[in-house]
Amino acid sequence: MIIKQPLSMPDPVDILSRYWGYDSFRPRQREIVDDVLAGHDTIGLLPTGGGKSITFQVPAMLLPGVTVVVTPLVSLMKDQVDNLARRGINAACLHSGLTRRESSYAMDRARLGRAKIVYVAPEKLRRKNFMDEVRGWDVSMLVVDEAHCISQWGYDFRPSYMHIAELRPLFPDAPVLALTASATPEVVADIADRLNMRSPRIHSLSFARRNISFVVRRTPHKEQMLLHVLSRTEGSAIVYVRSRRRCVELADMLRREGMSADYYHAGLDPQLKSSRQDAWREGGVRIIVATNAFGMGIDKPDVRTVIHFDLPSTLEEYYQEAGRAGRDGEPSFAVVLLAPPDTGILRRRVSEQFPPKEFIARVYEMLCVHLNVAVGGGFEILYDLDIHGFCARYKLPPRPTRSALGLLSRAGYIDYNDEMAMQARVIATMRRDEFYSLCLSDEQERVLMALLRNYGGIFADYVHIDEQRLAMAAGVDATTFYECMLTLTRMHVLHYVPRRLTPYVYFPSARVETRHVALPREVYDMRRRAAEERTECMIAFVTASAGCRVKIMLDYFGQPDEPACGSCDLCRAAVPQASPAGMREAIISAAAAPGGLRVADIPRLWPDAADAASQMLRALLDEGAISTDGVHITGV
């Protein structure tokens, strides 16, 4: 059924200008918005930085009722809701990390039409009481963010996404918009099928990023090459690594070398995360060393260099992370540092992602014992999980254990979330005029007054608070502040949810006996085979010695007809075969690029003209067009 737009509906550009301050849409955004407003199921393939959010936020303001957005990015929901609030748009979020009171409040807002956009974590769709509640909402559009998560062929398949299709019969006239930054043609077809889309309109931008030079630097000494690359480039940079420990170590090393650097990973306190993001975004810190926890929702346009110190597992991950460079369209670099052991490490990572099935069943049993969940118990209960303590107690290897928890989640036995680090939050449950009749201790009164002076919005909604700042403002220590807030909660003055830093486990179904734990073929066997294939594609990309790196990537994403980029390291190496002039240009260009050029590269690049290349190198050095330390050749 096609949604009929009222004659008085404003132009989408008017909404875009009024709330976002833009005079025009980016490429493909308007087409997606128009199709959704016309009631068509739509798939949007917009690369990182392509403005996916606008494609559902603008029509949400034009359509009646509520827009429901299913997204796995729980840690970003608050930021998205806050950003919309600053633009005068009412939004809410629902996920398992909220208290019962917070969830009830958000659902009331959705039911009463007081929220135009509601972000929903996919695990909520497994719960009958939530689905019963949603039936009462006036839903005008369903949005599936990170839509590749619904495909068993996608690199980040999540079983909870399979329940999204159950929303369709509840709102048969609501169009479905599926959005993702990276998907192969096979994944796109699977998305349409699993969401029961009706002749979906598909809009995609080319995955080519012509302003980014993709470079692979082979080196046995990554730290030395990292310093070299960063010293030869300017502007903001991101250095991606695979472990939290390496984050800290590399940031410390860069600071010792006089560079402005900090680190970021999922285990940091939420306030520290926020302050480090802000410092980097505003230019107070030049280089952020980070795990893949950093980047989603970070829209900094002037990132000049993205360096992968460790290899990502898939081209999808690499493309999204590398694509955070040069969103302003200016020339930028994406550099991979490749050491001899890296490809072997990448292949071993697949084994860690898919540990033996017997090990997975043992992890399930130990988890239930650890959390005191009896057979038949645990149904719809949320448990905090100290993953480090759990692994230590049962002598379990951390990485395979995390993978086992993830596979158990995909199989539906649990929901494990290790990104949850919720800020403290509070809402007033008593009217302001009732505060004056309270009998409070001096410390309780000072805490309450500090709260009211700094967070007047607590009478309207839950507000995230800075506990340390409030304790200082009230003149009490952290323990006293915590005790006062708990007392005020018991007195029904307010409702206080303390900060929580530990991951959680939710049981969507009751515990089963360990012998009945079985991983479906599509969860384990098929996904392992797909992971192995994606790993080999990633290895082929970084180890290629001829052709064009961008074309290798675009072939993978189903865009084989794009021309060679002309700016990656392979394209630059192929240019000089034609003439001495091309050789000269290639040496100067490569010397100026991140990582520069090595003296040892010269005979490799020109195996049939090594003498001529050496003569050109000496001529350029004599002219002062390039310089060398005997190992590296750099621009001047």
N, C-alpha and C positions, 0 to 999 in steps of 0.2 A: 504494500500500500504506500502511495506517495503522500508525503506530508504537504498539505496546502499552506503556503505562507500567507499570512494576512497582508492585505494591501498596504497597511501602514508600517510593515516591518522596515526598520532602518537598513541602510546599506551596510554590509559588513565592514567596509572601509571606515565608516563613521564610528563604529564600535571600536575598531582597531585604533583609531586616532584618539577617541575619548578616553579609553582606559590604558592604552599602551604608548600613546604619543607617536605612533608611526603613521606616515601618510600613504604607505602602500605595502602590499604583501610581498614576501620573498617568493622566489620561483616555486610553483606548485601549491603554495598555501591556498591561494584563492580558489583554484580548481577543487581542492579537497573540501574547503568550506562550502562552496556552492553545491557540490554533490551531496554533502551531508544535509544541508538545509532543504534540498529537494527530496530527501528521504531515501537516498541510495546507500546501500552498504558500500563501504569504501575501504581500501587499503592504501596507506601512505608509507612509502619507502623514502624517508628523508634522512640523509647521512647526518652524522653528529654535527650539531651546530646549525642544522637546517630549519629549526623552529617548529618542532612537532607540537609543542604545547598550544601554540596559537591556533592550530587547526581544529582543536576542540573547544578551547576557551572562548573564542569569538562566537561560534555558533551556539555555545551554551548560554550566552547572554541574549541571544535572539530567539531561542526556542522557549516555549513555555515549560514549566516544571523543572525537574532535576536532571543533570547530566551525571551519570555514574561512570567513574574512571577506575578500572581495575589495573593496579600497578604493583609490582613486587618491590618497589623501592621504598620500603617502610621508613628507612632513615631519612628520606627526603620529603616525606609527606608533610611534616610540620613546616618545612621551608616553603613548600609550594602553597600551602594554605596561608601562611603569613604573607607571602609575596602577593597573593590575590587580595588579601585583606587590605594591604597598603594601596591597592588600586581601587578600593571600594567595592570589591566583589566578595560576597559571602560564600565561604567554602567550609567543608568539614572533612575529617578523615576517620576511618575505621580500620583498626587492626588489633591483633591479639595482645599487644603491649598496653592497651588502654585498660583502665579499671572499668568495672561494670557501670559505675555512675557516668564516666566519661562516654562510654559507648551509648548508653541510654540517651544522654544529652544530644549527642551527634545525630542519632537516629530520629529523635524528636524534631530536630531542626530540618532534617530531610523530609520527614512526613508532613510537616507543616509548611513546607515551601520556603523556609528561612535560609536555605543553603542552595545556591545554584549549581555548585559542583561538589560532589562527594567522592573522595578518593577511598578506594576499598582494597585492602590486601586480599589476595586470592584465597587464602585459607579461610576467610570468613564465609566463602560461598559453600563450604562443606557443612555448615551448621544449619540445621533445619529451622531453628528459631530465628536466625538471621534471614533466611529465605522467606519465611512467613512474614517477617516485618517488612521486607522490601516490597511485597505484594501491595502494600498500602501506599507506596510512593507513586507520585506522578512523574514517571521517568520518560524523558523525551529523546534521550540519546545514550547509547552504551559505547564506551571507549575502552579499548584494550591496549594499554601501553606496553612496550617491550613485547610485542605480540609473538615474536619468535619463541617465547617461552611455552607457547601452547603446542608447538610442533615437536614430535618425537625426533625429527631430523635436525632440530635447532641445537645450537651449542649450549643452551641453558634451559633445557626442557624442565617444566615444573608441573607435576601431576595436578596440583590444585587449580591450574588454569583450565583443566578439562571441564570444570564445573561451570565455566562462564556460559557455555551453550545453554545451560538450564535457565538462564535469565531470559532467553529469547521468547519462549512461550508466554512469559509473564507480561511482556511488552512487545507484542507482535508488530506494532507500527513504528517502533523506535529504530532508527537506523543504527548500524554497528560500524564504528570506525576503528580499524586496527592499525597501529603505528609501530614501526620499528626502524632502527637506523641501519641495520645490516641483515640481509637475508638472501639466501640462494633461491633460484626459481623453484626448486623442490619445496623449500620451506614456505614460500609464498602460497603455493597451491595447497599445502597442508593447512596453513592458517585459514584460508577460505573454507576448506572442507570442515575443519573442526569447529568453526564458529557458525556453521550452517548459513553461510552468507548467500544472499540471493543475487546472482549476476553482479558481483562486486565491481565497482569502478576502481582501477588500479592506477595510482599516480606515483611516479618515481623520478628522482633526480639521478643524474649520472653519479656513480661512485667516484669518478675521477676528481681529484683535488689538484688542479693545475698549478696552484701557487705553492704546493709543498714538494720539495725535493726529497725523495726517498733514498736513503743511503744505508748500506751495510758496511761496517768496518770490522774486518777480521783482525783479531789481536789476542795474544795470550795474556796481555796485561791490561785488563779492562779499566782499572782505576786510573792508570796513566792516560789511556785513551779518553776516558771521561773528562779528565782535567783538560786535555788537549782540545777536545770538542768545545767545551764550555768557554775556554779561553779564546777561541776563534769565532765565537758567536756573541751576539748582543741580545738584550731583551729578556723577557721572562722565559723560564724553562721548567719543564717537568721531567724528572728522571724516574722511570717506572722500574720497580724491583718486585720480587716475589715474596719476600719475607719482611716481617716487622723488624727483626734484628738488623737486617741489611739496611733498612731505612735509616735507622739511628746511626749505624757505622758510617755510611756514605755521607750523611749530612754532617757528621762530626769531621770527617776527612776534608770535605769541601770548605768548611769553616776554618780548619787549620791552614788551608791553602789560601786563605784570605777572601773566599767567596761568600756572598750573602746567601745562606741556605738554611732550610729547616726541613722537618720530616712530618709525614702524615700517614696514619694507618687506622684501621677500624677499632683498635683497642684504646684509643685516646679518649679522655674525658670529653663529652659533647661540647663543653664550653671552650676547651683547648682546641678542639677541631675547628670550631667556629672562628676563634681568634687567629688561628694559623691560616685558614682559608682567606680571611679578610686581609691579613697582612700581605699575603702573596698577591691577592687580587688587586690590592691598592698600591702595589709596588714597593711596600716596605721590605719585602723579601724577594730576591730575584729567582731563586731556584727552590722548588719543592721536590723532595725525594719521597716517593709515595708508592704504596701498594695500589692495586686496582680499586680500593675503596675510595680513592680520590678521583674526582672528575665528573661523575654523574651530577647533572644540575649545575655544574660550574661553567658559567658562560663568560669566560675572559677572552676577549677578541684578539688581544695582541700577544699571544704566546708565540714566540719565534722558534722555539726548539722543543721537540719532544724526543727524549732519549730512552730507549729500552735497554737497560743494563742487563736484565734477564729477559729471556724470550717468553712472550705470551703463548698460551697453548693453541690458540686458533687465529686464523686470519680475521674472523669477526672481532675478536677482542683487540687484536692489533689495529685494525682499521678504526675502531671507535676511539682507542687511546691516542693513536697517531693523529687522528682527525681533530684533536683538540688544539693542534697548532694552526696558526694562520686563519682563524675564523674572520678576521678583518679583510681577508683577500690579499694581504701583503706577502711577499716571499718569505717562506719559512722552511724548516727542516725537520724531517722525521728520521732519526738515526738509530740503527740497531747495532749494538756491540756484540760481536759473535766470537766466542772463544771455542777452541777445539772440543771441550767436553759438552757443549751446550745441547747439541742435537741428541746425544745419549740421555742427558738429563730430561729432555722433553719427552722422549719415549718412555722413560721410567715413570714420569709423572702420570701417564695413563694407568700404569699398574697401581699407583697410589690412589687414583681416582676410583678404581674398580678393584678393591681388595677381594680376596676369596669369599664366596658366599657363606662359608662356615664362620669366617671371622665376623661378617656382618650380623649373623644370627647371634653370635656371642656378645657383640656390642649391645644388641637389643636387650638381651637377658641381663647383662651387667647394668645397663641404664635403668631398667625397671627395679633391680635390686637396690641400686644407688638412690633412687627416688622413692623407695618404699611403695612401689606400685604392685599390688597383687594381681594375679591372673583374674581377669574379669573386671578389674578396677581401672581408674585413671580417666574414664570417659569424660571428655570436654573439660579437663583440668589442666591448668597452666603451671609449669614448674620452672623455677630458676635453675640454671645448670652452670656450675663452675667447671668448665670443660677441662681446665688444667688439673684441678683437683680430682676430677673423674678419671682422667687418664693416669694420673700418678697412683691413685688408689688401686686400680686394677692392672697397672703395668701395661697400659695400652699405648701403642705408637700414635702420637697426636694426629699426623696427617691422614693416615688410613682411617683413623677413628672418626675424624670430621667427615671424610668421604662416606663412611658407613652410615653416619647419621643422615647425611644428605640423601643417600639411596633409600634408606628407610622412610624418609619423608616422601620421596617420589613414589614409593610403593604404598603410601597411605597409612603406615603404622603410626607415625608421629609427624609433627611439624617442628622442625628444628630451625631456629633463627639465631645466627651468631652476630648479626649486625646491630642488634637492639641495644642502644645505650641512651635511655630516655632521660631527658632533663626533668628536674623536679617541677611540679605544676600544682596550682591551687585554684579553687573557686570559692567564693563566699556563699555560705548556705543560710546566712542570717541577713536580714535587711540592715542597712547602714544605721538607721535610727535605733535599732535594737542593741547596737554595740554599746551605747552609753549606759545601759543598765547592767552591764557585765561586772562581775566581781573577779578581777584578775590580779595576779601577783605583779610586782613591778617589772620583772623580766618579761612576763607574758604580754603586758601592756606595751612595753617597748618594741617587742617583736611585731605585734599587731600594727602598731603605728608606723613602723618602718615599712611593713608590707603595704599599708594603705597609701603612704606617701609615694612609694615607687611603682605601685601597680594598681592604679585606680580601676582598671578593667576587670578586676576579679568579680565584680557584681554581675557581669554580663556573660562571662565564659571562663573556661579554664585558661589560666595564664602561666606560661613557663617562667620560672623565677631563677635568679642567681642566688643560691643559698649562702655562698660565702660573702657576697656583697651585702646581703640583708643582715647577716649576723654582725658584720662590722658596723653597719648603720645602727643596729640596735644595741651595740656595745656588749655583745655576749659572744662566747666561744661557739664553735660549731655544734658541740654536743648539747649545750643548753638550747641553742636555736632549734635543733631537731626535737628535743623533748617538749619545748613550748608549742611547736607546731602540732605535734601529736596530741597534746592536751587540748588545744583549740579545736582539733578535729573531733575528739571525744565529746567536747562540749557542744558540738554541732554549730560552731561559729563559722567554720570553713571546712573544706575537704582538701587535705594535703596528700599528694602522692610524691614520696621522696624519690630522689634520683636513683636510677638503677643502671648498673653497668654490666651485669652478667647476661649471657645469652639465655634463651628460654626454650623449653620443650613443651609442646602442647599435644595432648592425646585426642585426635579426632574420633578415635574408636577405642574400645576397652582393650587392655593388654591381652594378648593371646599367648598360648604356650609356645616356647621357643621352637619346638619341633614343627609348628605350623607356620613359621615365618618363611615366606617364599617370595622371591623377587620375580615379577613377571618378565617375560622375555623382552618386552619393549622397554623395560626399566633398566635391565642389566645387559643382556647379551647384545641386543641391537644397538644400544647406546655405546657400549664399549667398542663395537666395531666401527660405529660412526666417529667416535673420538679418535680412534687410531687413524682413520682416513683423514680427519681434519688435521691431526698432528703431522702427517706426512705432507699435506699441502703447505703447512706453515714452514716445514723444513725445506721444501722445494723452493719456497719464496726467498728465504734468507741465504740459501746456498747456491742459487742460480748464478751462473758466471757469464751468461749472454742473454740478449733479448732486452726486455723492459720490465722492471719490477711492477710498475703500475699495471701493465697489460696482464701480467701473471695474476695480480689481485682482481682485476676486472673480469678476467675469464672465470675466476672462482665465483664471482657474484653474478654471472650470467650476462655480462656485457662484453662480448668478445670483439666487437667491431670498433672499439675505441682506438684512436691512433696512439702510437708510442708517445710517452710523456716528453721525452727529450731532455729531462732534467735529473732523472735518477742516476745513480752511479754507473749502472750498466749502459744507459743511453750515452752518457758522457764518454765512457770508455770506447764506445763504438764509433764515435764521430771522427777521430783523427786518422783513420785508415786511409782516407781519401787524399790528403795533401799535407805538406808541412805546415800550412796555415791552420789547418784543422788540429794538427798535433799541438801547435803553439797555444791555440785557444783552449784546448782540452786540459793542458797542463795548468794554465793560469786559472781556469774555472775550478778544476779539482782542488788546487792548492788553496783556493778561497773558501771551499765548502767545509762544513763541520768535519773534523777529523783530518782534514787536509789530505795530502797525498804522501806516500812513503817513497823514498828513493828506490826501495826494492820493488815497488809496483811498476816502475818504468819498463823493464824488460818483459814483465808479464803482460802489460797492456799492449805493447808493440813487439810481439815475439818475432815478427818478420822484418822489423825495422829497428832493432834494438840500438844499433850504432847511431842512426839518425835521431832517435829519441834522446840518447845520451848527449849528442851534440846540441840539440834544441834545449835540453835542460841546462847545459853549461852556458849557452847563449843567454837564456833568461836570467840565470844567476848573475852573469856579468852585467846585464842591463839593469839589474836591481828590481826586475819585475816580480821576482819571487825570492824567498830566502829558505835556508835549510840549516838544521842543527846536525846534519849528517845522517839522520834517520828519517825525519819528517820534512816535507816540503810544504811551505805555507806561503800565503799571499803577503804582501807588504802594505 
